[in-house]
Amino acid sequence: MSESAVSVQHLSKTFGTHAVLQDVSFEVPAGQTFALLGRNGAGKTTTIRALLGLLPPDGGQIRIAGCDPARDPLELRRRVGYLAEDQSMYGWMTPVELCRFLAPFYPRWNAALANQYLDRFELPRQVRIERLSKGQSVKLGLAVALAHEPQVAILDDPALGLDPISRKEFYRDLVEHLQAEGRTVIYSSHLLAEVEAVADAVAILDRGRIVRHGATEVLRSEVQRLILPVAVARRRSPPTGLLDVRRQGDQLEIVIDGMEPFIDELTAAGLSPQPSTMTLDDIFEAFVIGRPQDWPTDESPSGASVVA
């Protein structure tokens, strides 16, 4: 297994009486693209700010690119590139002027590479930043975040606010210019359809806790959907790993994390269950807003209303 580029162990953070992060732990191997998924307010940005040393955690340990953010803040900035969703840049500068301004702050700033990114992203060199489109501004932010050749790139929902075409173009650039170079990427987002195509692994963050994490393909193989007659479900206890139940007439659509034992049980009873795989978006929905409590029982009224 590759050496971890990022290690987060038992991270916690409280604001007043509100626990924003609770016992958050994950590892990101070197060269992996890791997506941190969650609704607004789930704790994604707080986690990233802690990784960058911008927010001291109340508990836990962080190592990123070999650095402790609290003890090695300057070295951390040399080894990590950061692109925020609300990246602010000097609007009166041009992209070329911004690159020249930033260069002295980074000992490993690669002016030739910065110029290459400006060309690859088709950014106008002599147009003031305040006149760039949202998509161009995001690409410029990515260019300056990578020009010092960081070991780890952290992207905090940078595609937020982009139109669909610009988002697709951004993800194409992410694949071509980060994954192709073998960089470690932590990507925070709630645009799950696009993330699915680029993420090697994901962590689902909900109410300050990681409720599931793992390799993207493994997650899709282990969390599956099954259509089951209500009458069959009523004769059984809710299966282990049940995440969501939706009733459609006399059928149930259920989502289970770890479907195999339940499939074996149904097969032994003479049934022929046919589970189906799900998109990352569907899996995320099941974990954060699923209703496993809607599993029917013998006491359920026969005329129960249909849940869409």
HELIX and SHEET records of a PDB file:
HELIX    1   1 LYS A   44  LEU A   51  1                                   8    
HELIX    2   2 PRO A   73  ARG A   79  1                                   7    
HELIX    3   3 PRO A   95  LEU A  102  1                                   8    
HELIX    4   4 ALA A  103  PHE A  105  5                                   3    
HELIX    5   5 ALA A  111  ARG A  120  1                                  10    
HELIX    6   6 ILE A  129  ARG A  131  5                                   3    
HELIX    7   7 LYS A  134  LEU A  146  1                                  13    
HELIX    8   8 PRO A  164  LEU A  174  1                                  11    
HELIX    9   9 VAL A  175  GLN A  179  3                                   5    
HELIX   10  10 LEU A  192  GLU A  196  1                                   5    
HELIX   11  11 THR A  216  GLU A  222  1                                   7    
HELIX   12  12 VAL A  230  ARG A  234  1                                   5    
HELIX   13  13 GLU A  260  ALA A  268  1                                   9    
HELIX   14  14 LEU A  280  ILE A  289  1                                  10    
HELIX   15  15 PRO A  292  ASP A  294  5                                   3    
SHEET    1   A 3 HIS A  18  PRO A  29  0                                        
SHEET    2   A 3 SER A   4  PHE A  15 -1                                        
SHEET    3   A 3 GLY A  59  ILE A  64 -1                                        
SHEET    1   B 6 VAL A  80  LEU A  83  0                                        
SHEET    2   B 6 VAL A 152  ASP A 156  1                                        
SHEET    3   B 6 THR A 184  SER A 189  1                                        
SHEET    4   B 6 THR A  33  LEU A  37  1                                        
SHEET    5   B 6 ALA A 201  ASP A 206  1                                        
SHEET    6   B 6 ARG A 209  ALA A 215 -1                                        
SHEET    1   C 3 VAL A 223  PRO A 229  0                                        
SHEET    2   C 3 GLN A 251  ASP A 257 -1                                        
SHEET    3   C 3 LEU A 242  GLN A 248 -1                                        
END                                                                             
